[in-house]
Amino acid sequence: MNATIYLHKGKEESLLRFHPWVFSGAVKRIEGDIREGDLVEVCSSKGDFLGLGHYQIGSIAVRILSFQAREIDRHFWKEKIINAWHCRQSLRIGSGNADSNTMRLIHGEGDGLPGLIVDLYGDTAVLQAHSVGMHRERHTIAELLCETIPPIRNVYYKSETTLPFKADIPDTEREDGYLIGRCETTEPTATENGLRFRIDWLRGQKTGFFIDQRENRSLLEHYANGKDVLNMFCYTGGFSCYALRGGARLVHSVDSSAKAVELVNRNVALNFDEETQKRHQAFAADAFKFLENIKDKYDLIILDPPAFAKHRSALRNALQGYRKINARAFEQIRPGGILFTFSCSQAVNREQFRLAVFSAAAISKRHVRILHQLTQPADHPINIYHPEGEYLKGLVLQVE
C-alpha cells in the first residue's frame, strides 16, 4: 500500500492547476512507511486525492506521474513511451527522416514522465534518471523502449551525475552502463540534418550531444555565408559544422576542455574535405579570457555556455556571468555583426536572461536589434502547466 502525503491548507492549488511538483514546504505530514523513490499518494489537508508520484528527499518532495487514481504499472510506462514516440513521429523528427537519426524521445515533465530523459541516437537510446523513482524503474523502461520503439536495440544508462548525490543508492547501481545490448562500434555517430557527429555517451556531457540546439544550428547556417565565425563553448562543434556548411569564411571553435577541442576537430574532419577543414581552427582556452582581445575579428559569434545556474541559489551569480560574457561579445564584435546567445539554465527564466543581455548591451553602448527569439525544439516539449520546462532561451542579435 502506498504511503500518503497530506499538504498544508491552501498548498493544493498548484496541483489543482496540474503543476507536477510538490515542494517539501507544502508537506504537512506523511502517513505510512516511506523511502526515497517510493510511489506516494498526495492528498489535500482535507484528504481529497490530488495525485500519485515519486517521493524524494529534497526541495521537490514529489514528482507527480498521474493526477488520476490509477495503477502505475508496466502498462502505464508502455502507454507513456508509445505516446511520446507517436508525438515525435507526427513531427517527423528522427526516425523516418533520411538525413537525421537523433532526437529526444522522452523529455521529463513535457512527456508526463518527470525525472526521466531518453535521447535516441540511431539504434541506441541513452536513458537518464534525475530521480530515485525513475532510477528504480530503469530496467522496465529499458525493456519497453526495445519492445515498442522499432529502431531501438541498445539502451545505455547514464545517470551517475544526475541522480541525487545524497540518495541511498549503492555505488554499483549508480554506475553508467548498458542495460540492454551494446553498441557495435567504438565510435558511434549520429546524423543531424545531413551532418554527422561522433557521440560519446560514455564520457560526454549530458547524453553525449546537445540535441536541443538542432533548429538553432540550422538558423545559424543561413547567417554564416562569408562570415568570420567564433563558436564559444563549442563542445562537439555542432554550430561550427553548420557554419562551415553555410559557407563561413573561417570558423574558430573555443572550449576550455582539450577533449572537446579534439572532438570538434574530428567532427569537422568527418564532414568536410581538406580544403574546407583549412577554414576551421579550434582552441582550448578560457572563454572570458579569449574574448578579451579579439577586437573586430569576428562578425558572427555564438555564446552557448553550460548552465551558469543549476539551482536558484546560484541565480545572482549566473545573471552576472551572462551579463559579463555578453558584454565582452558586444564590445568585441564587428559593426553589423550577429550574436547568437543562449542560456540553458532552468533557474534563469526568459525575462531574466533577456534583462541580463539588455544590461550587457547597455554596458557596451552599442546599438542592438533583436532578430530572433529562440527556444528548444518540439522534441523537447514544454508542459503548459510547468513553465520551468522551458530551460533553453536564446536571442539572435545584430550589433551596430
N, C-alpha and C positions, 0 to 999 in steps of 0.2 A: 504493500500500500504506500502511495506517495505521501511524503511529508507535506504539510500545508503551511504556507506563509500568509500571515494576516498583515495588512497595511494599516498605517495610521489613518485616521479620518481625513478625507479630502485628498489623499495621495493616490486614489484610484483614477483620478481624472485623466492622466496621461494614457493609462491603459484603455480607458473607455474611448480614447481617440486613436487607439491601435498603435501607440508607440511601443516598440518591442523590448524596452529595457525597464527593469525595476531597480532603482538605486537603493543602496543599503540604508540611507537615511529615511526611506519610506517604510521600512520594515518595522512593524510593531512587535510581533512575536512569531515564533516558529513552533509548530506542534508536530511531534513525531521525530524519529531519528533521522538525521540528515548528514550527508558528507558531500564534499565538493564534487560537482559533476552529476549529482542526482537529479532526477526529474521531480519537480515540485509543482504543487497546485498553488496558485496565488488567488487570494480572496480579499475582498474589501473588509473594512473594520466591522461591517455588519454580517460578514460571512458569505456575501454574494460571490459566486465564481467569476474570475476575471481572465484566467489563462493558465496554460501549462508551459513550463520552460526548464532550462538547466540552471541549477543553483551554482553559484560561485562565490568564493570569498573575495571581497574587494569592493570597490565603489559601485560596480554594476553587480547587483546581487543575483538577478535572474535575467536570462535572455529568453524571451517568450517564443515558443515554437508554434503554439496554437492558441487562438482566442476562443476556441470552442472545446468543450469536453470531448475528448476522443482518445483512442489508443495511439501512443507514439511507438509504433512498431515497424517491422520491416516494410509493410505496405505503405506506411506514412513516408518513409525515406524514399521508397521507389517512386511514389507519386510526385514528390518534390523534385527529384532528379529528372524525371521524364518531363515535367512542366518546364524546367529550366532548359532542357535540351530542345523542346519544341519552340520555346521562345527564340533561341539562337537560330534555329532552322528558319523560322519565319523572317528573321532579319537577314538571312543569307550571309551569316558570319561563320567563318571557319570551315568546317567540313562541308564539302559540296562546292566550295568556291575554289576554282582551279589554281588561283595564284596565292591562296592563303590556307594554312592548316593549323593556325593557332588562334585561340580565343579564351576568354574567361567563361567557363561553363557554369560555375556557381559563385555568386557574389554576395555571401552573407545575408544581411537583412534584406537586400534587394531581391533575393530569391526566397525569402521566408525561412532561411536557414542561418540565423545569427551565430557567428563564431566559426563559420566554415567557408573556406576558399578552395576552389578547384580550377586550375588552369590546364588547358589542353594543348599539347604540342604534338601534332601528328597522332601517333597511336599511344602516346604516354600522357596520363593525367597526373598532375602534381597536386597533391592534397595537402592543405594546410589548416590546422586547427588552432583557433585562438581562444578556445575554452576547454575546460576539462571534460565537459559533457560531450563535445564533439570528438575529443580525443578518445573517449571510451567507445564511440560509435564508428571509429575509423575502419575497422575490418568489415563491418556490414556495409558501410558506404562504398568502400573499395570494391566489394563483391558486386554490388548493384550497379556501379559505374560500368564494370565489364559486361554485366548481363544485359544492360539496357541501352548503352550508347555504342553503336556499331564500330566506330574507329578505335575504341579503347582496348588495348591488350595489356598494358602495363600501368600500374599505379604506384607512384613514388610518394612516400610520406615525408614532408619537410616541415616539421613543427618544433624542432629543437629550440629555435629562438623566438617562437611566437606563443608557446604555452606559458601560462603564468608561472614565473620562476619560483614562487613560494608554494605552488601546489604540491600536494603529497603524491607525486608520481615517481616511481622508481627510475633511476637513471637509464636503465636498459630500455624502458618504454619510451623515454624521451628521444632516443637516438633516431636520426633520419635513416631512411632505407626503403627498399621496395616492399610493398605489402603484397603485390601480385606481379608476377612476371619480372622481366629485366630488359632494359633497352639493349638491343643487339650491338649498337655501335658505341664506341667510347667517346665519340664527339658528335652527339646528336645535333641536328639543325632543324630549325623551323622556318617556314616560308610565310612572309607577310607582304601582301601586295606585290608579289613577284621578287622581292628581295629575300635573301637567305641570311639567317643569323645562327651562330652557334649558341646553344642553350646549355648553361651549366647549372642544372637544378641541384647538383650535389653540393656545390660550394658558392654559387652565385647569390646575389641579393634577391629578396622576395622569393618567387618560384623559379627564378632564372632569367626572366626577361620582363621588361616593363610593357606589357600588352596594352595598358591603358592609354598610351600615347600614340596608338596606331593612326587615328584620324588626324591628330595634330601634326604628326610627322608628314602625312600626305599634304597637308596645307603648307607646311614649310617648303616642300618640294616645289610648289608653284611660285614661291618667292625667291628661290635660290639662284636662278639663272644669271650668270655673270657676276655674282656677288662673292665677296671675300667673307667667309663664314667662320664664326667661332662658336664651338659647341662646348659649353662648360658643363662639368659633372657628366661627362659623356657616357660612362659605364660601358655598355656594349656597342655604342656608336650608332644607335638607331637613327638619330637625327642627322648624323654625319653621312651615312649611306644615302639617305633620301636627298640630302643637299647635293651630293656628288651626282646622283642620277638626274637631279633637276638642273644640272649644268653650272654648278658653282665654279667660280674661277679658282678658288682654293678653299680648303676646309681644314681648320685646326681643331683638334679634339683635346680636351684637357680633363684630367681626373687625378685626384690625389693618390689613387691606387695604381701601382705599377702593373698589377694583374689586369685591371680594366683597360689600361693603355695597350697591353699586349692583345687583349681580346678585340678591341676596336680595330687594331691593325689587321688582325686575322679576318674579321668580318668584311673589312674593305677589300682585302685580297680575295675573299670568297665571291665577291660580287662584281669586281671590276678588273679590266685589263691593266697591264703595267703602266701604260700611258696615263690612264685615269688615276691610278694609285699615286702618281707623282704629284697630283694636286692635293694630296692629303698628308698631314703630319700630326702625330699625337705627342702629347707632353704629360709627364707625371709631375704635377705641381699643385700647390695650394691655390684654390680658386681666387681668394681675395687678393693674394699677392700677385697672381698672374694678371689680374685686372688693373693693377696699379699703373703700369706703363705701356699701354697699348694704344696711345692716342691716335685716333683717326685711322687705325689699321684695319678695322673691320666695318662692314656695312650691314651685317646681319649677325646678331648674337642670340644664342639660346641659353637661358638660365633655367635649368631643371634640377635643382638641388634635392638631396634627400630631405626627409621630413625634419624641419627645424624644431618642431614641437610634436612629440608623440603623446604628450599629456598636457592638460590645461595648465598645470603648474609651470610649464615651460613657455607659456604663451607670450609673455612680455619679451623674453629674450629672443623668441622666434621672430616676432614682429620687428625687433631691432635688426636681426640678421637679414630679413627680407629688405628692409629699408637700405641697409648698408650695401648689400650686393647689387641691388638695382640702381642705387645712386652711382656706384662705380661704373656700371654699364652705361647709364645715361651720360655721364661725364666723358666717357672714352669713345663712344660710338660715332661714326662719321655722320655728318649732316645728311638728313634724309634717310638715315639707317632704320632698320627694322629690328625690334627686340621682341623675341618670344620669351615670356617669363611665366614661371609656374610655381605653385605651391601644392604639395601633396600631403600637407599636414591636416589631418582631420580636425585637430583642435583649433585651426585657423579657418574662420568662415570666409565666404566670398567678400563680404563687406570689409572685413578686417584686412584681408590681403590687398584689396583694391586701395584702401586707405594707405597701407604701407608703401605701395607703388606710387601713389599720388604724392606722398611725402618725399619719396626719393626723387621724383621728377622736380618737385619744388626746390629741393636742395641743389639739384644740378642747374636750375634756372634755364632749362631747355623747354622749347615748345613741343608738346607731346600729344599725339592723336591716338585714340583707341580705334583700331581697325577690326578686331575680333575679340569676343569674349568666349573662352574655351572651357570645356569640361571633359569628363570621362565619356567613353563611347557607350553604345547601347548594350554591349555585353557586360557592362558594369552598372546595371540598373540601380536606380535610387528609389527606395521605398518612400512613397509620398508622405507617409506618417513618420519617417525617420530621416530628417534633413541632414543629420550627421553623416549619412552615407555619401553625400556629395563632397568627397575629400579632395578631388583634383580640381584646382582652379587655375585658369591661365588667361593671359592677355597678350594680344599681338599689338604692338605699339610702333608708331612711326615717330621718329625723333628729328626735329628740325634743328 
